[in-house]
Amino acid sequence: KAFSLAKSVSTGDSKSFFVRQTNKKILE
């Protein structure tokens, strides 16, 4: 998960990362 976060931030895709995290929490 940490790697995914770092990758998202480095690519400027942090917004999509947070969206995925939110969706994951909803599914859980």
mmCIF file of the N, C-alpha and C atoms, coordinates in Angstrom:
data_MODEL
# 
_entry.id   MODEL 
# 
loop_
_atom_site.group_PDB 
_atom_site.id 
_atom_site.type_symbol 
_atom_site.label_atom_id 
_atom_site.label_alt_id 
_atom_site.label_comp_id 
_atom_site.label_asym_id 
_atom_site.label_entity_id 
_atom_site.label_seq_id 
_atom_site.pdbx_PDB_ins_code 
_atom_site.Cartn_x 
_atom_site.Cartn_y 
_atom_site.Cartn_z 
_atom_site.occupancy 
_atom_site.B_iso_or_equiv 
_atom_site.pdbx_formal_charge 
_atom_site.auth_seq_id 
_atom_site.auth_comp_id 
_atom_site.auth_asym_id 
_atom_site.auth_atom_id 
_atom_site.pdbx_PDB_model_num 
ATOM 1  N N  . LYS A 1 1  ? 0.837   -1.201 0.000   1.00 0.00 ? 1  LYS A N  1 
ATOM 2  C CA . LYS A 1 1  ? 0.000   0.000  0.000   1.00 0.00 ? 1  LYS A CA 1 
ATOM 3  C C  . LYS A 1 1  ? 0.874   1.253  0.000   1.00 0.00 ? 1  LYS A C  1 
ATOM 4  N N  . ALA A 1 2  ? 1.944   1.213  0.778   1.00 0.00 ? 2  ALA A N  1 
ATOM 5  C CA . ALA A 1 2  ? 2.838   2.372  0.848   1.00 0.00 ? 2  ALA A CA 1 
ATOM 6  C C  . ALA A 1 2  ? 3.447   2.643  -0.526  1.00 0.00 ? 2  ALA A C  1 
ATOM 7  N N  . PHE A 1 3  ? 3.804   1.556  -1.225  1.00 0.00 ? 3  PHE A N  1 
ATOM 8  C CA . PHE A 1 3  ? 4.394   1.711  -2.555  1.00 0.00 ? 3  PHE A CA 1 
ATOM 9  C C  . PHE A 1 3  ? 3.389   2.353  -3.511  1.00 0.00 ? 3  PHE A C  1 
ATOM 10 N N  . SER A 1 4  ? 2.142   1.901  -3.429  1.00 0.00 ? 4  SER A N  1 
ATOM 11 C CA . SER A 1 4  ? 1.104   2.456  -4.295  1.00 0.00 ? 4  SER A CA 1 
ATOM 12 C C  . SER A 1 4  ? 0.916   3.939  -4.017  1.00 0.00 ? 4  SER A C  1 
ATOM 13 N N  . LEU A 1 5  ? 0.963   4.304  -2.733  1.00 0.00 ? 5  LEU A N  1 
ATOM 14 C CA . LEU A 1 5  ? 0.799   5.704  -2.355  1.00 0.00 ? 5  LEU A CA 1 
ATOM 15 C C  . LEU A 1 5  ? 1.939   6.536  -2.928  1.00 0.00 ? 5  LEU A C  1 
ATOM 16 N N  . ALA A 1 6  ? 3.160   6.043  -2.761  1.00 0.00 ? 6  ALA A N  1 
ATOM 17 C CA . ALA A 1 6  ? 4.326   6.763  -3.267  1.00 0.00 ? 6  ALA A CA 1 
ATOM 18 C C  . ALA A 1 6  ? 4.243   6.911  -4.780  1.00 0.00 ? 6  ALA A C  1 
ATOM 19 N N  . LYS A 1 7  ? 3.819   5.857  -5.451  1.00 0.00 ? 7  LYS A N  1 
ATOM 20 C CA . LYS A 1 7  ? 3.708   5.896  -6.907  1.00 0.00 ? 7  LYS A CA 1 
ATOM 21 C C  . LYS A 1 7  ? 2.652   6.911  -7.335  1.00 0.00 ? 7  LYS A C  1 
ATOM 22 N N  . SER A 1 8  ? 1.518   6.893  -6.652  1.00 0.00 ? 8  SER A N  1 
ATOM 23 C CA . SER A 1 8  ? 0.440   7.824  -6.990  1.00 0.00 ? 8  SER A CA 1 
ATOM 24 C C  . SER A 1 8  ? 0.889   9.265  -6.811  1.00 0.00 ? 8  SER A C  1 
ATOM 25 N N  . VAL A 1 9  ? 1.567   9.537  -5.695  1.00 0.00 ? 9  VAL A N  1 
ATOM 26 C CA . VAL A 1 9  ? 2.028   10.894 -5.410  1.00 0.00 ? 9  VAL A CA 1 
ATOM 27 C C  . VAL A 1 9  ? 3.086   11.321 -6.420  1.00 0.00 ? 9  VAL A C  1 
ATOM 28 N N  . SER A 1 10 ? 4.011   10.421 -6.737  1.00 0.00 ? 10 SER A N  1 
ATOM 29 C CA . SER A 1 10 ? 5.096   10.763 -7.652  1.00 0.00 ? 10 SER A CA 1 
ATOM 30 C C  . SER A 1 10 ? 4.570   11.047 -9.053  1.00 0.00 ? 10 SER A C  1 
ATOM 31 N N  . THR A 1 11 ? 3.462   10.427 -9.404  1.00 0.00 ? 11 THR A N  1 
ATOM 32 C CA . THR A 1 11 ? 2.899   10.641 -10.736 1.00 0.00 ? 11 THR A CA 1 
ATOM 33 C C  . THR A 1 11 ? 1.842   11.735 -10.724 1.00 0.00 ? 11 THR A C  1 
ATOM 34 N N  . GLY A 1 12 ? 1.641   12.345 -9.554  1.00 0.00 ? 12 GLY A N  1 
ATOM 35 C CA . GLY A 1 12 ? 0.653   13.413 -9.446  1.00 0.00 ? 12 GLY A CA 1 
ATOM 36 C C  . GLY A 1 12 ? -0.761  12.857 -9.521  1.00 0.00 ? 12 GLY A C  1 
ATOM 37 N N  . ASP A 1 13 ? -0.913  11.578 -9.177  1.00 0.00 ? 13 ASP A N  1 
ATOM 38 C CA . ASP A 1 13 ? -2.217  10.925 -9.268  1.00 0.00 ? 13 ASP A CA 1 
ATOM 39 C C  . ASP A 1 13 ? -2.759  10.646 -7.873  1.00 0.00 ? 13 ASP A C  1 
ATOM 40 N N  . SER A 1 14 ? -2.397  11.518 -6.926  1.00 0.00 ? 14 SER A N  1 
ATOM 41 C CA . SER A 1 14 ? -2.814  11.313 -5.534  1.00 0.00 ? 14 SER A CA 1 
ATOM 42 C C  . SER A 1 14 ? -4.333  11.337 -5.412  1.00 0.00 ? 14 SER A C  1 
ATOM 43 N N  . LYS A 1 15 ? -4.989  12.124 -6.251  1.00 0.00 ? 15 LYS A N  1 
ATOM 44 C CA . LYS A 1 15 ? -6.448  12.218 -6.183  1.00 0.00 ? 15 LYS A CA 1 
ATOM 45 C C  . LYS A 1 15 ? -7.085  10.863 -6.480  1.00 0.00 ? 15 LYS A C  1 
ATOM 46 N N  . SER A 1 16 ? -6.599  10.207 -7.524  1.00 0.00 ? 16 SER A N  1 
ATOM 47 C CA . SER A 1 16 ? -7.129  8.891  -7.878  1.00 0.00 ? 16 SER A CA 1 
ATOM 48 C C  . SER A 1 16 ? -6.842  7.891  -6.772  1.00 0.00 ? 16 SER A C  1 
ATOM 49 N N  . PHE A 1 17 ? -5.676  8.037  -6.131  1.00 0.00 ? 17 PHE A N  1 
ATOM 50 C CA . PHE A 1 17 ? -5.311  7.135  -5.034  1.00 0.00 ? 17 PHE A CA 1 
ATOM 51 C C  . PHE A 1 17 ? -6.330  7.241  -3.913  1.00 0.00 ? 17 PHE A C  1 
ATOM 52 N N  . PHE A 1 18 ? -6.665  8.466  -3.540  1.00 0.00 ? 18 PHE A N  1 
ATOM 53 C CA . PHE A 1 18 ? -7.627  8.661  -2.451  1.00 0.00 ? 18 PHE A CA 1 
ATOM 54 C C  . PHE A 1 18 ? -9.004  8.142  -2.849  1.00 0.00 ? 18 PHE A C  1 
ATOM 55 N N  . VAL A 1 19 ? -9.339  8.267  -4.109  1.00 0.00 ? 19 VAL A N  1 
ATOM 56 C CA . VAL A 1 19 ? -10.627 7.743  -4.589  1.00 0.00 ? 19 VAL A CA 1 
ATOM 57 C C  . VAL A 1 19 ? -10.644 6.231  -4.434  1.00 0.00 ? 19 VAL A C  1 
ATOM 58 N N  . ARG A 1 20 ? -9.521  5.585  -4.821  1.00 0.00 ? 20 ARG A N  1 
ATOM 59 C CA . ARG A 1 20 ? -9.451  4.121  -4.692  1.00 0.00 ? 20 ARG A CA 1 
ATOM 60 C C  . ARG A 1 20 ? -9.519  3.719  -3.234  1.00 0.00 ? 20 ARG A C  1 
ATOM 61 N N  . GLN A 1 21 ? -8.823  4.458  -2.366  1.00 0.00 ? 21 GLN A N  1 
ATOM 62 C CA . GLN A 1 21 ? -8.841  4.147  -0.934  1.00 0.00 ? 21 GLN A CA 1 
ATOM 63 C C  . GLN A 1 21 ? -10.262 4.257  -0.387  1.00 0.00 ? 21 GLN A C  1 
ATOM 64 N N  . THR A 1 22 ? -10.972 5.297  -0.800  1.00 0.00 ? 22 THR A N  1 
ATOM 65 C CA . THR A 1 22 ? -12.347 5.499  -0.338  1.00 0.00 ? 22 THR A CA 1 
ATOM 66 C C  . THR A 1 22 ? -13.230 4.354  -0.807  1.00 0.00 ? 22 THR A C  1 
ATOM 67 N N  . ASN A 1 23 ? -13.093 3.975  -2.075  1.00 0.00 ? 23 ASN A N  1 
ATOM 68 C CA . ASN A 1 23 ? -13.891 2.871  -2.610  1.00 0.00 ? 23 ASN A CA 1 
ATOM 69 C C  . ASN A 1 23 ? -13.583 1.583  -1.873  1.00 0.00 ? 23 ASN A C  1 
ATOM 70 N N  . LYS A 1 24 ? -12.314 1.369  -1.547  1.00 0.00 ? 24 LYS A N  1 
ATOM 71 C CA . LYS A 1 24 ? -11.906 0.162  -0.840  1.00 0.00 ? 24 LYS A CA 1 
ATOM 72 C C  . LYS A 1 24 ? -12.554 0.122  0.542   1.00 0.00 ? 24 LYS A C  1 
ATOM 73 N N  . LYS A 1 25 ? -12.558 1.263  1.224   1.00 0.00 ? 25 LYS A N  1 
ATOM 74 C CA . LYS A 1 25 ? -13.161 1.330  2.559   1.00 0.00 ? 25 LYS A CA 1 
ATOM 75 C C  . LYS A 1 25 ? -14.653 1.036  2.484   1.00 0.00 ? 25 LYS A C  1 
ATOM 76 N N  . ILE A 1 26 ? -15.290 1.525  1.433   1.00 0.00 ? 26 ILE A N  1 
ATOM 77 C CA . ILE A 1 26 ? -16.728 1.278  1.266   1.00 0.00 ? 26 ILE A CA 1 
ATOM 78 C C  . ILE A 1 26 ? -16.967 -0.217 1.068   1.00 0.00 ? 26 ILE A C  1 
ATOM 79 N N  . LEU A 1 27 ? -16.115 -0.847 0.257   1.00 0.00 ? 27 LEU A N  1 
ATOM 80 C CA . LEU A 1 27 ? -16.263 -2.283 -0.001  1.00 0.00 ? 27 LEU A CA 1 
ATOM 81 C C  . LEU A 1 27 ? -16.024 -3.089 1.263   1.00 0.00 ? 27 LEU A C  1 
ATOM 82 N N  . GLU A 1 28 ? -15.119 -2.609 2.094   1.00 0.00 ? 28 GLU A N  1 
ATOM 83 C CA . GLU A 1 28 ? -14.812 -3.322 3.335   1.00 0.00 ? 28 GLU A CA 1 
ATOM 84 C C  . GLU A 1 28 ? -15.910 -3.037 4.352   1.00 0.00 ? 28 GLU A C  1 
# 
